[in-house]
Amino acid sequence: MKNNIFTTIVATMLVCMMTATASCDSNPEEEGAITVMLNQTEIYYDESGVWTGAMTPSEEIGFQGVIFSHKGMPDWNTWNGFVASRSADVADYSDGNWLEHQYTAITGGGMSGNGTPYMVAYWNSSEVLDNAIAEIPSCSVRYTGGDGTFHPISAFVSNTTYSYYAMKNGTAYSRKFEHDDYCKLLAYGITAENKITGPVEVYLAHYLKDEDSPVKRWVYFNLESLSRVKTVFFRMESSDSGKWGMNNPAYFAIDRMSIMP
């Protein structure tokens, strides 16, 4: 009798465990999703841990069919869009040349740990939102599979070292953040019918609400409300803005962007 009861209990526990596992694995929001895992992708880096194509005039960089915009302008020693990096150098170069150290997230690594890869993005702050459909936005993401449309799910974002210390200390071009200052990242979508969706937003600094500001950790960014689109693009907004737009450096870091094809 005792053996029968014990067998029944064990069998019941196994069924419960199998049911719980099945319910997790069959989550319709995750099944079939693509998450860009840079630590599982072959990328060529220089001795500083920066993608070797950072200053090439290529228009994009892709992983698993997910394409990130990139435009290098070597004649002007500048670029915009996305650059892969695994730099762990989180030092403050406010007294030196930040452009030589612009490719590092303040986290010192991606979501997989210190020194693991992530993407650094530089937004062209002179862009006009109304031109987003006619002109490819500087920080945009698209997908090459199927009919080219996808449903963005999420990403993790943070500050770069340059943007973090600029808000923390101020620069020759931007002020030190305090009181109710903020900087936020905004994401928009462009549908197959050329309609703009969004924005959804996440704060990279918000002194009014967050004493630990600007952020120096990876922050979850929910993109689901952008719906099915052919492009996702990013813009920034800051309380430190003037006639020519945002004054603090227009950089952010991003990792593990996830989409549903």
FIDORO-658469 format. One line per 4 residues: their letters; for each residue x, y, z of N, C-alpha, C. Coordinates in steps of 0.02 Angstrom, whole numbers, plus 32768, in hexadecimal, padded with zeros to 4 digits. Last residue first. Layout:
N
A = X,Y,Z,X,Y,Z,X,Y,Z  ... $
This chain:
261
PMIS = 81F3,8743,78E4,81EE,8748,789B,81A5,8744,7884  8203,87A1,7970,81DC,8768,7958,81D4,876F,790C  829E,87CD,79C3,8266,87DA,7995,8241,8799,7987  830B,881D,7A34,82E4,87E2,7A25,82A8,87F4,79F9 $
MRDI = 83AF,8849,7A5A,8370,885D,7A3C,834C,881F,7A25  8426,8841,7AAC,83F1,880E,7AAB,83AE,8829,7A93  844D,88ED,7ACD,845F,88A6,7ACA,8420,887C,7AC9  8493,8991,7AC0,845A,8963,7AB9,8473,891B,7AB3 $
AFYA = 84B5,8A39,7AF3,84CC,89F4,7AE9,848F,89C6,7AE7  84BC,8ADD,7AA7,849F,8AAC,7AD6,84BC,8A68,7AC5  84DD,8B8C,7A8C,84F1,8B46,7A8A,84C4,8B1C,7AB9  84EB,8C1C,7A78,84B1,8BF4,7A62,84C4,8BAB,7A58 $
PNNM = 8521,8C84,7AFE,8531,8C56,7AC7,84F9,8C25,7AB8  84B8,8D16,7B1B,84E0,8CDE,7B34,84EA,8CAA,7AFC  8462,8D65,7AC6,84A7,8D79,7AD4,84D3,8D40,7AED  83EE,8D59,7A42,8407,8D3D,7A80,8450,8D4F,7A8A $
GWKG = 83D9,8DF0,79E0,83C5,8DAE,79F6,83E5,8D9A,7A38  83FB,8E71,79C5,8413,8E3E,7997,8404,8DF7,79AE  83C3,8EB6,7A30,83AF,8EC7,79EC,83C2,8E91,79BB  83C6,8E32,7AAA,83C6,8E78,7A95,83AF,8E80,7A4E $
SDSS = 83B9,8DCC,7B3D,83B4,8DD6,7AF5,83B0,8E20,7AE5  83AE,8D71,7BB6,83E4,8D9E,7BA3,83E6,8DA3,7B57  834D,8D13,7BBA,833C,8D55,7BD6,8372,8D88,7BC7  8340,8CB2,7B23,8364,8CC7,7B5F,834A,8D0B,7B77 $
EMRF = 832D,8C21,7ABF,8310,8C61,7AD7,8331,8C72,7B19  8349,8BC1,7A29,8356,8BD2,7A6F,8337,8C16,7A7F  8312,8B32,79C7,8322,8B79,79CE,832F,8B86,7A19  8311,8AA4,795C,831A,8AC2,799E,832B,8B0C,7998 $
FVTK = 82A3,8A36,7902,82D8,8A67,7906,82D7,8A8B,7949  8279,89A5,78AA,8279,89C6,78EB,82B1,89FA,78EA  821B,8972,781D,8256,8994,7838,8247,89AB,787F  81A8,8934,7803,81E0,8921,77D8,8221,8940,77F0 $
VRSL = 813D,88EC,7885,815B,8923,785F,818F,8907,782E  80BD,88D1,78F7,80E4,88B4,78C1,80FC,88EC,7892  80D4,8934,7992,80AF,8909,7963,80DC,88EF,792B  8102,897B,79FA,810F,8998,79B8,80EC,8970,7981 $
SELN = 80F1,8937,7A70,80B9,8961,7A5A,80C6,8983,7A16  816D,88F7,7A8A,8135,88D2,7A6D,80FE,88FE,7A50  81DF,8920,7AC7,81D1,893C,7A86,8191,8920,7A66  8228,8946,7B5F,81F0,8921,7B40,81DC,8944,7AFF $
FYVW = 82C2,8937,7B9B,829C,8965,7B72,8267,893E,7B4C  831E,892B,7C30,82F0,890A,7C02,82C6,893E,7BDD  83C4,8961,7C42,837E,896F,7C51,8352,894E,7C1B  845E,8946,7C8E,8434,8936,7C55,83EB,893C,7C69 $
RKVP = 84A2,89D8,7CE1,8491,8991,7CDF,846A,8985,7C9E  84A9,8A5C,7D02,84E7,8A3A,7CF1,84DE,89EE,7CF4  844B,8AF1,7CE6,844E,8AA8,7CF2,8491,8A8D,7CDD  8480,8B8E,7D35,8465,8B65,7CFF,8470,8B1A,7D0B $
SDED = 8430,8B55,7DCB,842A,8B6D,7D87,8469,8B93,7D73  83E8,8B25,7E42,8421,8B03,7E22,8421,8B16,7DD8  8373,8B66,7E59,83AF,8B81,7E78,83EF,8B62,7E5C  82F4,8B89,7DF2,8326,8B55,7DFE,8365,8B74,7E1A $
KLYH = 829F,8BF3,7DDA,8283,8BB5,7DF4,82B7,8B83,7E0B  82ED,8C5F,7DB1,82B1,8C6C,7DD8,8297,8C2D,7DFB  8351,8C2F,7D60,8362,8C44,7DA4,8326,8C50,7DD0  8368,8BBF,7CF6,832B,8BE1,7D0C,8334,8BF5,7D56 $
ALYV = 83AB,8B71,7C69,83B8,8B9B,7CA4,8377,8BBE,7CB5  8370,8B20,7C13,83B6,8B12,7C20,83D1,8B3E,7C58  82CB,8AE1,7C0C,82F8,8B15,7C25,833F,8AFA,7C2D  8273,8AB5,7B7A,8293,8A9F,7BB7,82C5,8AD5,7BCB $
EVPG = 81DD,8AA7,7B14,8219,8AC9,7B2E,8233,8AA9,7B6E  818D,8A9E,7A77,8194,8A84,7ABB,81D7,8A9F,7AD4  8131,8B11,7A0A,816C,8AF0,7A25,815F,8ACB,7A66  80E6,8A96,799B,810B,8AAB,79D5,8105,8AF6,79E1 $
TIKN = 80F5,8A91,78E6,80D7,8A7C,7926,8103,8A93,7960  80D4,8AD7,7849,8101,8AD6,7883,80DA,8AC1,78C2  80B7,8A81,77B1,809B,8AA6,77E9,80CB,8AA0,7824  80D0,8A33,773F,80F4,8A72,774B,80D1,8AA0,777D $
EATI = 809D,89B7,773D,8075,89EB,771B,8093,8A31,7725  80EF,8971,778C,80F4,8963,7745,80CD,8997,771C  8122,89ED,7809,80FD,89B3,77F0,8108,89A9,77A6  81A0,8A16,7871,8184,8A29,7831,8163,89EA,7814 $
GYAL = 81AD,8A48,791F,81A9,8A16,78EA,8190,8A35,78AA  821E,8A89,799C,81E5,8A8F,796F,81E6,8A54,793F  825A,8AAF,7A3D,8259,8A80,7A05,8218,8A89,79DE  82C5,8B19,7A9A,8284,8B0C,7A7E,8289,8ADE,7A42 $
LKCY = 8317,8B38,7B30,831C,8B18,7AEF,82D5,8B08,7AD8  833A,8BCE,7B8E,8316,8B90,7B81,831F,8B79,7B39  836E,8C29,7C16,837F,8C15,7BD2,835C,8BD3,7BC5  8353,8CB4,7C86,8347,8C70,7C6E,8364,8C67,7C28 $
DDHE = 834C,8D17,7D1E,8366,8D08,7CDB,8358,8CBF,7CC7  8322,8D4A,7D98,82F2,8D25,7D6F,830A,8D18,7D28  83BC,8D43,7DE6,8376,8D54,7DF2,8347,8D2A,7DC6  8436,8D32,7D5F,8422,8D36,7DA5,83D7,8D44,7DA8 $
FKRS = 84C3,8D1E,7CF4,847C,8D12,7D03,846F,8D16,7D4E  852B,8D9B,7CB3,8524,8D65,7CE4,84DB,8D5C,7CF5  8515,8DC6,7C04,8519,8DD5,7C4C,8516,8D95,7C76  8580,8DC5,7B73,8543,8DB3,7B96,854C,8DBD,7BE1 $
YATG = 85FA,8DE8,7B3F,85BF,8DF3,7B15,857D,8DE4,7B39  865A,8DC7,7B96,865F,8E0A,7B7A,8620,8E1B,7B51  85F4,8D6B,7C0D,862B,8D71,7BDD,862E,8DBA,7BC6  85C2,8D12,7CA4,85BE,8D49,7C75,85FA,8D48,7C47 $
NKMA = 85BD,8CA5,7CFA,85EC,8CDA,7D08,85E4,8D18,7CDD  8551,8C52,7CD2,8567,8C53,7D18,8591,8C91,7D28  8549,8C60,7C4A,8510,8C74,7C72,8523,8C7B,7CBC  85C9,8C31,7C2A,85B4,8C73,7C13,8579,8C8C,7C3C $
YYSY = 85C9,8BB0,7C5C,85F2,8BE3,7C7E,85E1,8C2A,7C67  856A,8B76,7C00,8562,8B73,7C49,8588,8BAB,7C6B  859E,8B88,7B80,855E,8BA8,7B92,8554,8BAA,7BDD  8617,8B3E,7B8F,8618,8B84,7B7B,85D7,8BA7,7B90 $
TTNS = 85EB,8ABE,7BAE,8613,8AE2,7BDF,8613,8B2D,7BCF  853C,8AAF,7B82,8582,8AA5,7B75,85AA,8ACA,7BAA  84AE,8A6A,7BDA,84D7,8AA1,7BC3,851C,8A89,7BAD  8441,89E8,7B99,8466,8A0A,7BCE,8489,8A47,7BB1 $
VFAS = 83C5,8967,7B7C,83EA,89A4,7B69,840D,89C1,7BA6  8382,88DA,7B2E,83A0,88F5,7B6B,83CC,892F,7B58  82E2,88C2,7ADF,832B,88C9,7ADC,8341,88DE,7B22  8254,8873,7A8E,8277,8896,7AC5,82C0,889E,7AB4 $
IPHF = 8204,885E,7A15,81EF,8848,7A58,8211,8872,7A8E  81C1,8889,7977,81F5,8893,79AA,81DB,8880,79EF  8190,8825,78FA,8173,8844,7936,81AB,884C,796A  81AE,8844,784B,81BB,8821,788A,8198,8847,78C2 $
TGDG = 81C5,8831,7799,81A5,884F,77D4,81B3,8825,7811  81FD,87E9,7732,8222,8823,774C,8202,8845,7787  81C0,8778,7711,81AC,87B2,76EA,81CE,87F2,7704  824D,8716,773D,8206,8719,772B,81F5,8754,76FF $
GTYR = 82D8,877C,777A,82B3,873E,776F,826C,874A,775A  8318,87F1,779D,831D,87DB,7757,82F4,879D,7748  82EA,8881,77F9,82F1,8838,77F8,82EE,8820,77AF  8336,8914,7847,8307,88F2,781A,8315,88A7,781B $
VSCS = 8350,89AA,789E,8356,8961,789F,8322,8944,7870  83AE,8A44,78B0,8374,8A1D,789B,8384,89D3,7898  83E9,8AD2,78C2,83E9,8A98,78EF,83AA,8A6F,78E1  83CE,8B2B,7857,8413,8B16,7866,8417,8AD9,7892 $
PIEA = 8347,8B03,77E6,8361,8B20,7824,83A5,8B03,7836  833F,8B1E,773C,834D,8AEA,776E,8369,8B0A,77AD  82BD,8B8A,7707,8305,8B80,7710,8310,8B4C,7747  8232,8B80,7706,8255,8B8F,76C8,829F,8B82,76CC $
IAND = 8215,8B65,778C,81FF,8B36,7758,8225,8B41,7718  824C,8BCF,77D6,8260,8B8A,77E5,824C,8B58,77B0  822F,8C53,77D2,8253,8C38,7798,8264,8BEE,77A0  81F7,8C76,784A,81CA,8C74,780F,81EC,8C57,77D1 $
LVES = 8267,8C7F,789E,8239,8C45,78A3,820E,8C3F,7865  8304,8CA8,7864,82C0,8CC1,786F,8291,8C85,786C  83AB,8CA6,78A9,8374,8C87,7883,8331,8CA5,7896  8410,8CD0,78F7,83F4,8D02,78CA,83B9,8CE6,78A1 $
SNWY = 8444,8C67,793F,8412,8C90,7960,83F5,8CC8,7934  8462,8BCE,7916,846A,8C0E,78F5,8433,8C3D,790E  849D,8B66,7998,8464,8B81,7974,8475,8BC5,7956  84F8,8ADA,79AA,84FF,8B22,79A8,84C9,8B3E,797B $
AVMY = 8509,8A49,7A11,84E5,8A6E,79DD,84F2,8AB9,79E3  855A,89B2,7A2C,8558,89F9,7A3C,8537,8A1C,7A02  852F,890E,7A5E,8531,8940,7A29,8531,8986,7A47  859B,888D,7AA1,855C,88B3,7AA0,8561,88E3,7A66 $
PTGN = 85FE,8804,7AE5,85EA,8836,7AB4,85A3,8852,7ABC  8650,8804,7B88,862B,87E2,7B52,860C,8816,7B24  8689,8848,7BF2,86B2,8839,7BB8,8690,8813,7B80  861D,8800,7C68,8652,882F,7C5B,867D,881A,7C20 $
GSMG = 8587,87B4,7C20,85BB,87BF,7C52,85F0,87EF,7C3C  851C,87AC,7BCC,853D,876D,7BDD,8576,8776,7C0E  84F4,882A,7BAD,84CB,8805,7BDD,84EC,87C4,7BF3  859A,8873,7B99,8555,8867,7B87,8530,8841,7BBD $
GGTI = 8600,88EA,7BF7,85F4,88AC,7BD1,85AB,88A5,7BC3  8603,895D,7C3F,8642,8938,7C37,863B,88F8,7C11  859B,89B4,7C50,8596,8973,7C73,85D7,894B,7C6E  85AF,8A1A,7BFB,85C2,8A27,7C41,85BD,89E7,7C6A $
ATYQ = 85F7,89E4,7B62,85BD,89EA,7B8D,85D4,89F3,7BD5  8663,8A37,7AF0,865C,8A0C,7B2B,861B,8A19,7B50  8694,8A89,7A89,8673,8A4A,7A78,8668,8A1C,7AB4  86E0,8AFB,7A98,8698,8B03,7A91,8672,8AC2,7A89 $
HELW = 8764,8B24,7AA5,8749,8AF4,7AD6,86FC,8AF5,7AD4  8789,8B86,7A54,87B3,8B4A,7A52,8798,8B13,7A80  8731,8BE8,7A76,8726,8BC7,7A36,8753,8B8A,7A2E  8761,8C20,7AED,872D,8BEE,7AF1,8723,8BC9,7AAF $
NGDS = 87F8,8C46,7B21,87D4,8C46,7AE2,87A0,8C0F,7AE2  87F5,8C83,7BCA,881A,8C70,7B8E,87EF,8C76,7B50  87A9,8C97,7C36,87E2,8CC4,7C2E,880B,8CB4,7BF0  874D,8C30,7C2E,8735,8C75,7C27,876E,8CA7,7C1D $
YDAV = 8754,8BA7,7C31,8785,8BCB,7C08,876F,8C14,7BFD  8742,8B2F,7CA6,872A,8B72,7C96,8761,8B98,7C71  8736,8A80,7C78,8757,8AB9,7C96,8738,8AFB,7C7E  870D,8A04,7C4D,86D9,8A32,7C65,86F8,8A6F,7C87 $
DASR = 872F,8991,7BDB,874F,89CC,7BF7,871B,89FF,7C0C  870B,8924,7B96,86F9,8925,7BDD,8716,8962,7C01  86CE,8908,7AF3,86FA,892E,7B1F,86DF,892E,7B66  868E,88CD,7A8E,8694,88A4,7ACB,86C4,88C6,7AFC $
SAVF = 8619,8903,7A12,8652,890F,7A3E,8653,88DB,7A76  85D3,8939,7977,85DD,8905,79A9,861C,8913,79D1  8573,89C8,7956,85B6,89AA,7953,85BB,8974,7989  84F5,8A1F,78FB,8509,89EF,792E,854E,89D3,7920 $
GNWT = 84E5,8ACC,78D5,84C8,8A89,78D3,84E3,8A5E,790B  8574,8B26,7892,8535,8B21,78B8,8518,8ADC,78AE  8614,8B7A,7898,85E9,8B43,7884,85A5,8B4D,78A7  86B3,8BC7,786F,8675,8BC1,7895,864B,8B89,7878 $
NWDP = 871B,8BFF,7822,8729,8BDD,7861,86EC,8BD8,788D  8705,8C2B,77A6,86F2,8C59,77DB,86FF,8C3C,7820  872D,8BBF,775E,874A,8C00,774D,873C,8C35,7782  86DD,8B57,7791,8723,8B5B,77A5,8743,8B9E,7794 $
MGKH = 8650,8B3A,77C3,8666,8B72,779A,86AF,8B81,77AB  85E0,8AB1,77C6,861F,8ACD,77D9,8633,8B05,77A9  854A,8A7E,77FB,8567,8AA8,77C7,85A7,8AC7,77E1  84D4,8A02,7817,8516,8A1C,7827,8530,8A45,77ED $
SFIV = 8447,89AA,785A,8464,89DC,782F,84A9,89F0,7846  8437,88FC,7869,843E,893C,788C,8461,896E,785E  83CF,8875,784A,83FF,88A3,782C,83FD,88E6,7851  83BE,87CE,7865,83AC,880F,7881,83E2,8841,786E $
GQFG = 83F4,8759,7839,83C0,8777,780F,83A8,87BA,7829  8459,8742,7896,841D,8717,7896,83E3,8735,786E  8493,87E4,7884,849A,87A7,78AB,8457,8782,78A9  84EA,8869,782C,84B2,883B,7837,84C4,87FE,785F $
IEES = 84F9,8913,780A,851A,88DA,7828,84E4,88AA,783E  8506,8992,7786,84E3,8969,77B8,850F,8931,77D3  854F,89DA,772A,850F,89F5,773F,84ED,89CE,7777  85FE,8A05,772E,85C7,89D5,7726,8587,89F1,7744 $
PTMA = 8672,8A51,7735,8634,8A71,771D,85FB,8A41,7711  86C3,8A31,77D3,86BA,8A23,778C,8677,8A41,7775  86D5,8A3F,785A,86DD,8A7B,7831,86D8,8A6D,77E6  86B9,89BE,788C,869A,89F9,78AA,869E,8A37,787E $
GTWV = 86E6,8940,786C,86C3,8966,7838,86A6,89A8,7850  8719,8902,78DA,8749,891F,78AB,8727,8948,7874  86D3,8921,7978,86C9,8905,7936,86F5,8928,7903  8745,8928,7A00,8712,894A,79D7,870F,8929,7993 $
GSED = 87AC,8906,7A53,876D,88E3,7A5B,8734,8902,7A34  8825,893C,7A38,87FD,895D,7A6C,87BB,893B,7A79  8856,88F5,79CD,8875,88EA,7A0E,8850,890C,7A47  87B9,88CD,7977,87FE,88E5,797A,8819,88DB,79C0 $
YYIE = 8757,883E,7945,8764,8878,7970,87AD,888D,796B  86DC,87EF,78E9,8723,8800,78EB,872D,8841,7911  866C,8773,791E,8676,87B9,790F,86C1,87C7,7915  85FF,86F2,791E,8644,8703,790D,8648,874C,78F7 $
TQNL = 8593,86DE,79AA,859C,86F3,7965,85E5,8705,7959  8571,86D4,7A2B,856F,8696,7A05,857A,86A3,79BA  856C,874F,7A61,85A1,8724,7A7A,85A2,86E0,7A56  84FA,8786,7A2A,853A,8798,7A0D,8573,876B,7A24 $
MVTI = 8467,8752,7A06,8498,8740,7A38,84DE,874C,7A1B  83CA,8789,79EC,840D,8793,79D2,843F,8788,7A0B  8348,8719,79E6,836C,8747,7A13,83B4,874C,79FB  82B2,86F6,799C,82FA,86FB,798F,8317,872E,79BF $
AGEE = 822B,8683,79BF,824B,86C5,79C3,8295,86C0,79B4  81EE,8608,79C5,81FF,8622,7984,8221,8665,7984  819E,862C,7A5A,81A9,85F9,7A28,81B5,8618,79E3  8178,8697,7AA8,81BF,8688,7AA2,81CD,8656,7A69 $
EPNS = 80F2,86A1,7AAC,8117,86DF,7AA3,8161,86D2,7A97  80C1,8624,7AC9,80BB,863B,7A84,80E2,867B,7A77  8112,85AB,7B23,80FE,85F1,7B27,80FB,860F,7AE1  8139,852A,7B2F,8107,8538,7AFC,80EE,8580,7AFF $
DCSA = 818E,8520,7B9B,81AA,8518,7B59,8179,852D,7B22  8135,852E,7C06,8169,8560,7BFC,8182,855E,7BB4  80E6,84BC,7BFA,80C5,84FD,7BF6,80F8,8534,7BEB  8146,8457,7C0A,8125,845F,7BCA,8105,84A3,7BC3 $
TATM = 8165,8468,7C92,8198,8472,7C5F,8179,847E,7C1B  80EB,8449,7CCD,8108,848C,7CD7,813B,849B,7CA1  80DE,83C5,7CA4,80AC,83F5,7C90,80C8,843C,7C95  814A,838A,7CE4,8147,8388,7C9C,8116,83BC,7C81 $
MCVL = 8125,839E,7D6B,8163,83BB,7D51,8162,83BE,7D05  80AE,8355,7D6F,80AD,839D,7D7C,80EB,83BF,7D60  80E1,82D5,7D56,80B0,82F2,7D28,80AE,833D,7D30  8131,82C4,7DC8,814F,82C5,7D85,8121,82E4,7D52 $
MTAV = 80D1,82C4,7E2E,8104,82F9,7E2C,8123,82FE,7DE7  808B,8250,7E0D,8068,8290,7E0B,8099,82C9,7E06  80EE,81F0,7E23,80D2,81F8,7DE0,80AF,823C,7DD8  8100,8200,7EAD,8137,820D,7E7F,811D,821A,7E39 $
ITTF = 807F,81D9,7EDB,8099,821C,7EEA,80D0,822F,7EB8  8079,8154,7EAE,8048,8184,7E96,8061,81CC,7EA0  80E0,811A,7EF7,80E3,811A,7EAE,80B4,814E,7E91  80AD,8129,7F79,80EC,814B,7F66,80F2,8151,7F1A $
INNK = 803D,80D6,7F70,8034,811E,7F7F,8072,8145,7F68  807B,805B,7F59,804C,8076,7F27,8042,80C1,7F30  80C5,804A,7FCE,80E8,8050,7F8E,80BB,806E,7F58  805F,803F,802B,808C,8079,802F,80B0,8083,7FED $
M = 802A,7FC4,8000,8000,8000,8000,802B,803E,8000 $
